[in-house]
Amino acid sequence: VAGGAPSQPQLRHLRSRGLGDAALHESSEQDASDIQVWPLPAKWSSGSSTLLVRPSAEFFASKSAAPALLAAFKRYGRLCFPHSVGAGGDGDAPAITGLDVEVEDDSMGVPQIGLDEAYTLSIHADGGRAVVRAKTLLGALHGLETFSQLVVFGFAAGAYEVRGAPWEIEDKPRFPHRGLMVDTSRHFLPLAALYGIIDSLPYAKLNVLHWHVSDEQSFPLQSKTFPRLWDGAYSPQERYTQEDVADVVAYAAARGIRVLPEFDMPGHAASWCAGYPEICPSAQCKQPLNVAANATWSVIEGLLEEVTGGRRSEPGKPSGLWPDNFLHLGGDEVDTACWVQTPSISLWLAQHSMTPTQAYGHFTKRAAEIAISKGRRPVQWSEVFDAFRDELPKETVVHIWKGNTKVSDVVSLGYDVILNVGYNEQSWYLDNLGVRWDAVYAKEPCEGIPSDDLCSKVLGGHGQMWGETVDASDLQQTVWPRLAAIAERLWSPRAQTADAAAARPRIQRFRCL
């Protein structure tokens, strides 16, 4: 298996919260030519014919021998053709006999933001071999996914079919950054759960796993520079070795998924104190991390060196445990009371003529500068921008979750944005279990932004699955299908995603793929 990880079951039947029982069984009367692909492609044309699909050992083919593409052929063989069948159907009827994949550059390696994801899919009226064309391997993988969603099994005929032929699809994403956050601090997630959620992301053409590695509850990651950091894990069994991380990153990369790590600081960091109490204010008041202690900066510097390898990743030259060129540094929900209450830190503040808020700014900007010096763009939460606005380095990506952080203000000042919607009626925080998919779908990422040029500063967004309410037993069925609503909002054209009612038949089908 690509990436050295154990093979995972190819499951796409997502029994999930968010649609409601009535919706799950609601029938819809749609013409066979209506497209059933999720997320909705940018452009398509279709006809009214039904073609048989004849599986074979040579069904998927390409001149490329890229290991990730050959592995994808195996995965999509299982996804497209789960039933064992004979010839099936009329032997003389037009039939699709294979899918050729033409890719210009198959050297994807570790994907980075901005990689071309466009593809075309052609299925001819008289059958024969369908064709996916793409500039990159990532685009080709998206084309395979779209083809797999067009293939259905006709139980009456005992054969596979594609309805609505001929098909011509031209597709590309609206936003380049489309993801899911998982939280391994509040509830530890075994590797099998991480592999399983990675397997599910390409079904909705998501391309980022935001891995919230640590928080105040636990620090599960091995650091070889500061080996006592994972003393903050829940137990010796609930930890990730550096080899585990490398396997997850490689497994994700083979599926076109970037893995974006987050180490929240200076708040949400009490777990760091278990191994290195000197970097926290006191045993009774553990966070935010001690802004005044040189030891704090030594640990941060050393940890980020391991994470990044000390340089920017380049094509064919990935660097660090997490080679993605974004690095999330948190910065949210910082209560500076412990700094004021700790005599040594209070004295440091006075000596440096800093208020606690200014010290918070010092911390977040210094952490960002460390990340930048190691070839990474820092990502920081809303609160950092709200407090310091254009004082932040322009490389900073602002991750907006708070309703009072105006996206238009952030992009107008020249900052790129990753968007979430926090705790409201259109929440993209998936731990809001009472928010249904159609409310999630109603959120327009560029709402309130006055121009397309400024909208281009919105890189995309995430569904956020904070770990207090889920563990490995219910992660998948909690994030899906609401995550699919976010995925379509971030992939499909704005004009085609304004009506949740029109999307309902497709998300019902997607939910049960």
TORPAVO-176167 format. One record per residue (C-alpha): residue number from 1; chain; x, y, z. Coordinates in pm, whole numbers. Example, Ala and Ser with C-alpha at 12.3 -4.5 7.8 and 13.67 -1.06 7.14 Angstrom:
2
> 1, A, 1230, -450, 780
> 2, A, 1367, -106, 714
***
This chain:
513
> 1, A, 0, 0, 0
> 2, A, 136, 343, -90
> 3, A, 285, 520, 209
> 4, A, 369, 205, 402
> 5, A, 41, 203, 593
> 6, A, -179, -103, 641
> 7, A, -452, -149, 384
> 8, A, -785, 0, 486
> 9, A, -1135, -118, 392
> 10, A, -1280, 76, 99
> 11, A, -1604, 181, 263
> 12, A, -1820, 455, 116
> 13, A, -2153, 380, 283
> 14, A, -2156, 668, 527
> 15, A, -2426, 615, 790
> 16, A, -2413, 964, 927
> 17, A, -2580, 1236, 1125
> 18, A, -2718, 1547, 967
> 19, A, -2974, 1449, 703
> 20, A, -3252, 1325, 928
> 21, A, -3438, 993, 898
> 22, A, -3713, 1130, 674
> 23, A, -3460, 1266, 426
> 24, A, -3276, 936, 406
> 25, A, -3574, 762, 249
> 26, A, -3721, 1054, 59
> 27, A, -3766, 965, -307
> 28, A, -3682, 1203, -590
> 29, A, -3795, 1200, -951
> 30, A, -3496, 1296, -1160
> 31, A, -3430, 1243, -1528
> 32, A, -3143, 1006, -1596
> 33, A, -2951, 1292, -1758
> 34, A, -2939, 1491, -1434
> 35, A, -2590, 1477, -1293
> 36, A, -2547, 1285, -968
> 37, A, -2183, 1373, -900
> 38, A, -2076, 1527, -567
> 39, A, -1932, 1786, -552
> 40, A, -2097, 1939, -857
> 41, A, -1854, 1980, -1150
> 42, A, -1775, 2321, -1290
> 43, A, -1908, 2237, -1640
> 44, A, -2072, 1935, -1795
> 45, A, -2291, 1813, -2076
> 46, A, -2479, 1485, -2092
> 47, A, -2719, 1287, -2307
> 48, A, -2993, 1033, -2255
> 49, A, -2832, 697, -2334
> 50, A, -2742, 419, -2094
> 51, A, -2412, 240, -2153
> 52, A, -2307, -91, -2005
> 53, A, -1973, -96, -1824
> 54, A, -1764, -411, -1866
> 55, A, -1507, -455, -1587
> 56, A, -1180, -628, -1669
> 57, A, -829, -662, -1534
> 58, A, -719, -399, -1788
> 59, A, -1010, -162, -1730
> 60, A, -795, 122, -1591
> 61, A, -493, 210, -1799
> 62, A, -233, 484, -1838
> 63, A, 105, 541, -1996
> 64, A, 212, 665, -1654
> 65, A, 355, 409, -1416
> 66, A, 338, 641, -1112
> 67, A, 289, 420, -803
> 68, A, 17, 649, -664
> 69, A, -182, 619, -989
> 70, A, -146, 241, -1008
> 71, A, -255, 215, -643
> 72, A, -553, 440, -724
> 73, A, -654, 204, -1006
> 74, A, -674, -78, -752
> 75, A, -878, 132, -509
> 76, A, -1119, 251, -774
> 77, A, -1155, -97, -916
> 78, A, -1299, -201, -580
> 79, A, -1511, 113, -550
> 80, A, -1654, 102, -902
> 81, A, -1712, -274, -917
> 82, A, -1801, -416, -574
> 83, A, -2026, -693, -716
> 84, A, -1895, -1008, -880
> 85, A, -2083, -1041, -1208
> 86, A, -2071, -1233, -1533
> 87, A, -2099, -1070, -1872
> 88, A, -2437, -913, -1784
> 89, A, -2662, -720, -2017
> 90, A, -2685, -736, -2395
> 91, A, -2355, -850, -2537
> 92, A, -2403, -635, -2848
> 93, A, -2508, -320, -2663
> 94, A, -2271, -20, -2651
> 95, A, -2043, -56, -2352
> 96, A, -1762, 125, -2174
> 97, A, -1469, -115, -2189
> 98, A, -1216, 85, -1992
> 99, A, -1090, 418, -1864
> 100, A, -768, 569, -1997
> 101, A, -595, 826, -1779
> 102, A, -374, 1080, -1956
> 103, A, -165, 1288, -1718
> 104, A, 102, 1538, -1822
> 105, A, 301, 1543, -1498
> 106, A, 273, 1242, -1268
> 107, A, 546, 1353, -1023
> 108, A, 314, 1484, -752
> 109, A, 523, 1375, -453
> 110, A, 396, 1553, -142
> 111, A, 116, 1785, -261
> 112, A, 123, 2155, -179
> 113, A, -140, 2425, -207
> 114, A, -183, 2559, -560
> 115, A, -122, 2231, -742
> 116, A, -338, 2216, -1056
> 117, A, -643, 2000, -977
> 118, A, -834, 2039, -1304
> 119, A, -940, 1741, -1513
> 120, A, -1173, 1648, -1798
> 121, A, -1375, 1329, -1838
> 122, A, -1510, 1210, -2173
> 123, A, -1755, 920, -2213
> 124, A, -1864, 865, -2572
> 125, A, -2215, 778, -2685
> 126, A, -2097, 452, -2846
> 127, A, -1895, 342, -2544
> 128, A, -1541, 219, -2587
> 129, A, -1274, 356, -2359
> 130, A, -1359, 663, -2153
> 131, A, -1080, 916, -2101
> 132, A, -965, 1129, -1807
> 133, A, -717, 1404, -1895
> 134, A, -529, 1611, -1639
> 135, A, -211, 1814, -1607
> 136, A, -129, 1661, -1269
> 137, A, -175, 1335, -1089
> 138, A, -403, 1510, -840
> 139, A, -637, 1613, -1121
> 140, A, -634, 1256, -1251
> 141, A, -735, 1126, -907
> 142, A, -1032, 1365, -905
> 143, A, -1130, 1238, -1250
> 144, A, -1125, 879, -1122
> 145, A, -1355, 980, -837
> 146, A, -1603, 1146, -1071
> 147, A, -1608, 843, -1301
> 148, A, -1668, 612, -1004
> 149, A, -1975, 814, -905
> 150, A, -2123, 781, -1255
> 151, A, -2099, 402, -1249
> 152, A, -2403, 228, -1100
> 153, A, -2500, -137, -1072
> 154, A, -2826, -232, -1241
> 155, A, -2961, -519, -1039
> 156, A, -3234, -600, -1292
> 157, A, -2979, -647, -1570
> 158, A, -2705, -779, -1344
> 159, A, -2461, -536, -1504
> 160, A, -2281, -209, -1441
> 161, A, -2409, 100, -1619
> 162, A, -2340, 466, -1684
> 163, A, -2659, 659, -1744
> 164, A, -2697, 990, -1925
> 165, A, -2427, 924, -2185
> 166, A, -2251, 1082, -2363
> 167, A, -2072, 1277, -2091
> 168, A, -1828, 1565, -2120
> 169, A, -1709, 1706, -1787
> 170, A, -1463, 1992, -1737
> 171, A, -1392, 2041, -1371
> 172, A, -1170, 2231, -1131
> 173, A, -1208, 2358, -773
> 174, A, -1326, 2705, -678
> 175, A, -1090, 2718, -376
> 176, A, -750, 2546, -348
> 177, A, -771, 2457, 24
> 178, A, -1056, 2224, 127
> 179, A, -1029, 2016, 437
> 180, A, -1124, 1852, 762
> 181, A, -968, 1910, 1103
> 182, A, -931, 1618, 1342
> 183, A, -830, 1661, 1705
> 184, A, -599, 1399, 1859
> 185, A, -559, 1577, 2190
> 186, A, -912, 1565, 2335
> 187, A, -957, 1204, 2224
> 188, A, -661, 1005, 2095
> 189, A, -727, 864, 1748
> 190, A, -555, 535, 1660
> 191, A, -370, 522, 1330
> 192, A, -647, 312, 1175
> 193, A, -893, 596, 1240
> 194, A, -660, 847, 1074
> 195, A, -612, 622, 772
> 196, A, -986, 566, 750
> 197, A, -1072, 936, 753
> 198, A, -801, 1001, 492
> 199, A, -958, 735, 271
> 200, A, -1290, 918, 288
> 201, A, -1170, 1268, 196
> 202, A, -1117, 1212, -180
> 203, A, -1480, 1100, -217
> 204, A, -1576, 1468, -180
> 205, A, -1257, 1598, -345
> 206, A, -1123, 1735, -16
> 207, A, -748, 1782, -14
> 208, A, -639, 1880, 341
> 209, A, -627, 1695, 671
> 210, A, -574, 1960, 940
> 211, A, -423, 1759, 1227
> 212, A, -474, 1935, 1561
> 213, A, -194, 1741, 1726
> 214, A, -182, 1882, 2078
> 215, A, -389, 2081, 2324
> 216, A, -411, 2124, 2699
> 217, A, -540, 1770, 2746
> 218, A, -257, 1575, 2584
> 219, A, 62, 1594, 2379
> 220, A, 81, 1258, 2196
> 221, A, 372, 1322, 1955
> 222, A, 728, 1195, 1985
> 223, A, 996, 1463, 1979
> 224, A, 1352, 1341, 1956
> 225, A, 1490, 1683, 2046
> 226, A, 1269, 1721, 2354
> 227, A, 1176, 1360, 2433
> 228, A, 976, 1434, 2747
> 229, A, 711, 1629, 2555
> 230, A, 505, 1314, 2508
> 231, A, 500, 1265, 2884
> 232, A, 186, 1475, 2827
> 233, A, 15, 1189, 2640
> 234, A, -286, 1021, 2800
> 235, A, -87, 700, 2836
> 236, A, 225, 533, 2691
> 237, A, -1, 354, 2440
> 238, A, -172, 672, 2317
> 239, A, 120, 821, 2130
> 240, A, 247, 873, 1775
> 241, A, 607, 797, 1683
> 242, A, 779, 1002, 1418
> 243, A, 760, 698, 1192
> 244, A, 382, 696, 1243
> 245, A, 365, 1057, 1125
> 246, A, 575, 980, 818
> 247, A, 343, 691, 729
> 248, A, 30, 905, 768
> 249, A, 178, 1185, 558
> 250, A, 281, 941, 282
> 251, A, -55, 760, 290
> 252, A, -234, 1094, 255
> 253, A, -2, 1220, -20
> 254, A, -74, 912, -230
> 255, A, -440, 1016, -221
> 256, A, -372, 1382, -299
> 257, A, -418, 1496, 62
> 258, A, -201, 1758, 233
> 259, A, -150, 1710, 608
> 260, A, -137, 2041, 797
> 261, A, -19, 2006, 1159
> 262, A, -128, 2236, 1441
> 263, A, 56, 2297, 1766
> 264, A, -160, 2543, 1955
> 265, A, 39, 2806, 2148
> 266, A, 69, 2986, 2381
> 267, A, -275, 2885, 2510
> 268, A, -418, 2532, 2494
> 269, A, -70, 2407, 2585
> 270, A, -86, 2282, 2945
> 271, A, 10, 1930, 2833
> 272, A, 359, 2055, 2741
> 273, A, 423, 2107, 3113
> 274, A, 416, 1737, 3198
> 275, A, 763, 1686, 3056
> 276, A, 898, 2041, 3077
> 277, A, 738, 2225, 3370
> 278, A, 987, 2511, 3333
> 279, A, 812, 2634, 3017
> 280, A, 483, 2691, 3201
> 281, A, 407, 2970, 3450
> 282, A, 364, 2741, 3753
> 283, A, 237, 2402, 3860
> 284, A, -94, 2559, 3958
> 285, A, -127, 2790, 3657
> 286, A, 1, 2605, 3349
> 287, A, -99, 2814, 3052
> 288, A, -33, 3016, 2846
> 289, A, 324, 2900, 2795
> 290, A, 583, 3108, 2980
> 291, A, 658, 3403, 2752
> 292, A, 947, 3510, 2975
> 293, A, 1146, 3186, 2985
> 294, A, 1426, 3113, 2739
> 295, A, 1343, 2744, 2785
> 296, A, 1003, 2803, 2622
> 297, A, 1164, 2932, 2306
> 298, A, 1421, 2655, 2302
> 299, A, 1144, 2394, 2306
> 300, A, 940, 2573, 2039
> 301, A, 1247, 2623, 1818
> 302, A, 1349, 2258, 1853
> 303, A, 1000, 2119, 1796
> 304, A, 941, 2332, 1485
> 305, A, 1282, 2231, 1350
> 306, A, 1171, 1867, 1365
> 307, A, 832, 1946, 1215
> 308, A, 975, 2146, 923
> 309, A, 1327, 2014, 872
> 310, A, 1439, 2376, 890
> 311, A, 1362, 2466, 530
> 312, A, 1084, 2504, 276
> 313, A, 970, 2192, 94
> 314, A, 1037, 2205, -280
> 315, A, 912, 1977, -558
> 316, A, 1083, 1642, -512
> 317, A, 1253, 1766, -193
> 318, A, 1009, 1742, 100
> 319, A, 1139, 1864, 432
> 320, A, 1046, 1775, 788
> 321, A, 801, 1544, 960
> 322, A, 517, 1739, 802
> 323, A, 642, 1860, 462
> 324, A, 343, 2087, 399
> 325, A, 455, 2448, 365
> 326, A, 180, 2567, 600
> 327, A, 221, 2530, 977
> 328, A, -65, 2604, 1217
> 329, A, 43, 2774, 1540
> 330, A, -299, 2823, 1700
> 331, A, -299, 3138, 1911
> 332, A, -666, 3127, 2013
> 333, A, -843, 3172, 2347
> 334, A, -540, 3302, 2537
> 335, A, -611, 3413, 2894
> 336, A, -302, 3597, 3019
> 337, A, -406, 3592, 3386
> 338, A, -135, 3335, 3471
> 339, A, 133, 3570, 3341
> 340, A, 13, 3848, 3570
> 341, A, -19, 3614, 3868
> 342, A, 329, 3461, 3831
> 343, A, 588, 3694, 3996
> 344, A, 875, 3613, 3759
> 345, A, 663, 3676, 3449
> 346, A, 506, 3987, 3599
> 347, A, 856, 4122, 3665
> 348, A, 959, 4038, 3305
> 349, A, 657, 4228, 3173
> 350, A, 753, 4532, 3377
> 351, A, 1118, 4515, 3269
> 352, A, 1010, 4502, 2903
> 353, A, 738, 4767, 2945
> 354, A, 477, 4525, 2813
> 355, A, 113, 4480, 2900
> 356, A, -15, 4121, 2898
> 357, A, -178, 4189, 2560
> 358, A, 148, 4318, 2418
> 359, A, 323, 4008, 2551
> 360, A, 61, 3794, 2376
> 361, A, 144, 3979, 2054
> 362, A, 516, 3930, 2118
> 363, A, 462, 3557, 2162
> 364, A, 244, 3499, 1856
> 365, A, 461, 3711, 1627
> 366, A, 784, 3551, 1752
> 367, A, 638, 3202, 1698
> 368, A, 529, 3306, 1347
> 369, A, 877, 3439, 1270
> 370, A, 1030, 3106, 1377
> 371, A, 796, 2923, 1139
> 372, A, 881, 3166, 856
> 373, A, 1253, 3121, 919
> 374, A, 1202, 2748, 871
> 375, A, 1029, 2783, 536
> 376, A, 669, 2770, 652
> 377, A, 372, 3005, 626
> 378, A, 226, 3038, 977
> 379, A, -148, 2985, 1018
> 380, A, -303, 3151, 1326
> 381, A, -656, 3177, 1459
> 382, A, -890, 3478, 1450
> 383, A, -786, 3617, 1786
> 384, A, -432, 3687, 1668
> 385, A, -559, 3904, 1383
> 386, A, -827, 4067, 1599
> 387, A, -563, 4179, 1849
> 388, A, -281, 4283, 1615
> 389, A, -428, 4323, 1265
> 390, A, -167, 4449, 1015
> 391, A, 117, 4413, 1268
> 392, A, 130, 4045, 1171
> 393, A, 379, 3924, 910
> 394, A, 213, 3923, 568
> 395, A, 302, 3555, 530
> 396, A, 48, 3479, 804
> 397, A, -267, 3296, 700
> 398, A, -559, 3397, 923
> 399, A, -784, 3107, 1019
> 400, A, -1122, 3267, 1091
> 401, A, -1367, 3101, 1325
> 402, A, -1512, 3392, 1523
> 403, A, -1815, 3578, 1395
> 404, A, -1674, 3917, 1491
> 405, A, -1366, 3869, 1271
> 406, A, -1470, 4024, 941
> 407, A, -1334, 3836, 644
> 408, A, -1349, 4154, 436
> 409, A, -1121, 4334, 684
> 410, A, -865, 4052, 681
> 411, A, -839, 4023, 303
> 412, A, -846, 4402, 255
> 413, A, -530, 4422, 466
> 414, A, -361, 4172, 236
> 415, A, -385, 3851, 441
> 416, A, -489, 3512, 307
> 417, A, -776, 3341, 488
> 418, A, -882, 2990, 579
> 419, A, -1248, 3006, 673
> 420, A, -1451, 2824, 933
> 421, A, -1783, 2923, 1073
> 422, A, -1788, 2893, 1451
> 423, A, -2081, 2829, 1676
> 424, A, -2382, 2963, 1492
> 425, A, -2672, 2838, 1281
> 426, A, -2448, 2778, 976
> 427, A, -2160, 2628, 1171
> 428, A, -1877, 2446, 999
> 429, A, -1777, 2323, 1344
> 430, A, -1894, 1965, 1313
> 431, A, -1916, 1918, 1690
> 432, A, -2229, 2135, 1659
> 433, A, -2433, 1819, 1630
> 434, A, -2767, 1996, 1594
> 435, A, -2670, 2183, 1276
> 436, A, -2800, 2004, 968
> 437, A, -2631, 1973, 631
> 438, A, -2851, 2228, 455
> 439, A, -2761, 2497, 711
> 440, A, -2394, 2413, 662
> 441, A, -2444, 2435, 285
> 442, A, -2601, 2779, 313
> 443, A, -2273, 2944, 419
> 444, A, -2109, 3133, 132
> 445, A, -1733, 3169, 195
> 446, A, -1705, 3508, 17
> 447, A, -2017, 3662, 166
> 448, A, -1954, 4030, 237
> 449, A, -1634, 4049, 32
> 450, A, -1677, 4328, -221
> 451, A, -1474, 4197, -516
> 452, A, -1354, 3879, -685
> 453, A, -994, 3994, -642
> 454, A, -1037, 4007, -266
> 455, A, -1232, 3681, -267
> 456, A, -922, 3517, -415
> 457, A, -752, 3583, -80
> 458, A, -988, 3326, 72
> 459, A, -789, 3008, 20
> 460, A, -1075, 2785, 133
> 461, A, -1189, 2633, 459
> 462, A, -1238, 2332, 681
> 463, A, -1494, 2135, 864
> 464, A, -1368, 2131, 1223
> 465, A, -1423, 1814, 1427
> 466, A, -1314, 1900, 1778
> 467, A, -1244, 1590, 1980
> 468, A, -1449, 1639, 2297
> 469, A, -1755, 1467, 2144
> 470, A, -1601, 1199, 1918
> 471, A, -1347, 922, 1922
> 472, A, -1252, 650, 1674
> 473, A, -1588, 476, 1723
> 474, A, -1799, 755, 1574
> 475, A, -1568, 995, 1391
> 476, A, -1676, 907, 1037
> 477, A, -2049, 900, 1103
> 478, A, -2030, 1235, 1282
> 479, A, -1841, 1433, 1018
> 480, A, -2032, 1289, 721
> 481, A, -2250, 1391, 542
> 482, A, -2225, 1749, 671
> 483, A, -1862, 1759, 562
> 484, A, -1986, 1691, 208
> 485, A, -2187, 2015, 220
> 486, A, -1869, 2207, 303
> 487, A, -1681, 2022, 31
> 488, A, -1925, 2123, -240
> 489, A, -1931, 2485, -123
> 490, A, -1553, 2493, -157
> 491, A, -1528, 2303, -487
> 492, A, -1825, 2402, -701
> 493, A, -1904, 2738, -866
> 494, A, -2081, 2989, -645
> 495, A, -2380, 3027, -877
> 496, A, -2443, 2652, -872
> 497, A, -2436, 2611, -494
> 498, A, -2695, 2867, -386
> 499, A, -2985, 2624, -341
> 500, A, -2965, 2347, -83
> 501, A, -3302, 2207, -196
> 502, A, -3163, 2151, -546
> 503, A, -2861, 1974, -396
> 504, A, -3068, 1743, -175
> 505, A, -3112, 1453, -424
> 506, A, -2739, 1445, -492
> 507, A, -2632, 1453, -128
> 508, A, -2882, 1177, -53
> 509, A, -2714, 963, -317
> 510, A, -2364, 1064, -208
> 511, A, -2443, 970, 150
> 512, A, -2509, 612, 45
> 513, A, -2237, 561, -217
***
